[in-house]
Amino acid sequence: QLLRAYSELAPAVQELGLLVKLWAKGEGVCGAPQGYLSSYSLTLMAIYFLQVDPHVKMPCLQTRHFTGRGRAPQQVQWSC
């Protein structure tokens, strides 16, 4: 739910997450069973980058709303 909500805010989230995953797989540094970060963790780091970048300033969504059950909270409005 959390990743979907961020992707709905900006398509660049999904694109950047995919690029980071492809890079990590190509470099052989992706995969929790092998002792590396999971692709989920890498995607969260890409989102963090978008949040702290002064040119993007993506908002931080409240994780308490994402329970894994039911629907995610209503879409947040944002434009960069």
Helices and strands as residue ranges (DSSP letters): H 2-9, H 11-27, G 32-34, H 39-52, G 63-65
